[in-house]
Amino acid sequence: MTVPLASMQHPQLALVRELPLHKHLGVRVLDSSDGQSLVELPVSAVSANPSNVLHGGIIYTVCDIAAYVALLTMLAPAESAVTHDLHVSCLRPAPIGTLVRFEGKVVQRGKRLAFVDVTATLEGKVIATARVTKSIVSPP
């Protein structure tokens, strides 16, 4: 098992921050260390559904981002990860103009799979939870 890379950032982190979709949505990676992440998303017209609340598909997307960013801290520079499974429970809405925080935490990292929990909150109240399973990949 790889030890956390708390003192250095994984090369993929910059790519996550600069991905055009993430920038378009307004995703901000605030922290990535020791198997944990903190990601923020301001809810805007870009990320809202017709009811003017955060679109469920965007919640899934940002949960996946937060999980990946948390896991990056436990991967070697040559390793990456892809989503194997994603389960999200949406509990309450987040209206346009609010700021949602997504906190990811690696529960377990094995040789080929990693399990990451993500909690999305709005003003301290949980709006969604996720369990993300990532497959760890290395170049041939």
Order of alpha helices (4+ residues) and beta strands (2+ residues): alpha-alpha-beta-beta-alpha-beta-beta-beta-beta
